Amino acid sequence: MLKRVRSKNPFDLDEWRKISSSRMANSNAQSGDKTRICAFTTESCQILNELRKKNLLCDAKISIRNQFTQQCIEYPVHRFILAASSSYLRMAFTNLQSNENPCLQLDIDCGTLECLLDYVYTRRCVLTLENVNQMIQAAKLCQMTSLFQYCCEYLTLNINNENIFHFYNFAKIHSDSKLFNVTYEYLMRNFIHMIKTNRTFLNLSIEQLVELLANDDLNVRNEENLFDACIQWIDHNTEQRKAFIAQLISNLRLGLVPSSFFLNQIKQHSYVKENDLCKPIIGETLRLLYKLDNEGLMGSDIDCPFIRPRLPHEMILAFGGWSGGNATSILEAYDIRADKWTTISTQQISPRAYHGCITVDDKMYIIGGFDGTECFNSCRMFHLINRTWIEIAPMNERRCYVSVAYLNGLIYAMGGFNGHVRQNTAEKYFCETNQWSPICPMHVQRSDASACTLNDRIYICGGFDGHECLQTAEYYNPITNQWTLIQSMRSQRSGVGVITYRGSIYAIGGFDGTSRLSTGERYNPTMNTWRPIADMFHPRSNFAIEVLDDLLFTIGGFNGLTTISNAECFDETTEEWYDIADMNLYRSALSACVVNGLTITKQFLSSNEVFHTQTTSSRPTTTGQLSTLSSTVHLTPITLNNLNQSLRNFTQSRIH
């Protein structure tokens, strides 16, 4: 007696029955058609596979040869199911249809065939890194496109530093666009980390290595790391590879290398000194570095391949704020490799300031805010791929001067001002269900505070309670739904910037009730103590704060006299602040977030064929005005011949 096997996931079956019944009812109601809409269920697929394994109702066989014993092994199958899954099998069984019980021989091993048949019958099979190659070969042999894509999907989920080059080359050979895009971005993003942690790249050919070095998408903060990688690669087979040194350094951005490193490490290296092809490159690079040190970089110089910045894999987006006496909806993106802000064009939306900003995957959420007239409880979502704005569920409370944070899939909005009182209430947003729900209120009323997450807790610091600027701080535990006060900051700070950086919480700038601050402090959650850090160059409150490329950024704000466009970054390693490029717009009360992914940064900043550079340094004299926007310069490809010529053109134009 045939045993009927139920689905391992009864929810799927019940859900299908509901959907099927609903579709049938709708169809009958609308047209009077009595035809039922049916579909193959997971349960049906499992029953068919059980019939195959028990050789019930089978009408064909697949024969393979055991690779060890050379004996033929036959597997009973249902020919109509195999014919429906593969054009190759359909043709084979059609040609054998005159036979009463046809047998088709395939050149694959037993384990692979078992896995293939499981997939044919159930659309699922067990894949491992050990058998996936055999399954791909079987999919190609049987012309099963769906199985091939199933294997590629598995590969995308199992990429690591050891197999990335193999997967990347496989994707290029087989033209699988999804696998290629995933492996390409992984390789571009993690190449520097890979060469530090394993030696897989040492087996690359010269063509493969040059292809990587020349790529604008390579995620490189310091070109010196690439020179070190080239030397490691040559050292792996010195006699065969040292002749390639000129070809390798010609694809480095030597104009972005510190002069001291170039003079002491590159110019003096034995591989470079002993290769005559390197001499013109070294000579022209020296003149280039001299001109850069003395005259700086001009927009027209960017077509020189030695000083073309590579594309970043992360960027900062700064949205909205208060500028020129009004709220704004301007969106700007910061390219850390080119040290440049780009104004992004999007559909027109109403402006807002004193809002919160959070990114989740490829979406940016704008929470609450103020437009000069109204405090908002409304929220928006900006889709970063297609650049469209969508209104999402409003908060339960109106909140400007709101603090926001993202933790474990939820967006939190805390405190703020509703137009009448400063609030201690807080709520959380479920992205999947588009719903807000309240959480435990804070100990203190806080507007104009700032929040961040660390160790599965949400920390909020400073703010204004309606009477005084605050120096208190507290954290929220989502498991217990409770707030706990921690050690107070060293200074009162309203309009403060709070961010997690290298395992500590930083509270920067703000207003202490008397003046805008340039000071900052760092909180150690283990010791429950605050310690001062180096002062910023510029005092500021109500600014944006973010961490990008392991640096802490403070952007825009109010300095006590006017809104500002300047930005700076802090490196904890050196305990120093560094000036970076100013925004195109003077503004305070803005909010910023970090966006990850080469695909998105390319769309917002540039592409392999064009590079956007600000050609003038004109700055507004009136708060709120925009400076000149970027122009587009077309680039020439990097080759050894045109490289030397472009370097000569660069230095000669500077001389004249």
Helices and strands as residue ranges (DSSP letters): H 10-31, H 42-53, E 60-65, E 72-77, H 79-85, H 87-95, E 103-105, H 110-122, H 132-141, H 145-156, H 164-174, H 177-197, G 200-203, H 206-213, H 223-235, H 238-241, G 242-244, H 245-249, G 254-256, H 259-261, I 262-266, H 270-273, H 278-295, G 299-303, G 305-307, E 314-323, E 326-335, E 340-344, E 356-360, E 363-367, E 379-383, E 388-392, E 403-407, E 410-414, E 426-430, E 435-439, E 450-454, E 457-461, E 473-477, E 482-486, E 497-501, E 504-508, E 520-524, E 529-533, E 544-548, E 551-558, E 563-571, E 576-580, E 591-596, H 598-605, E 610-613, E 631-634, H 640-655
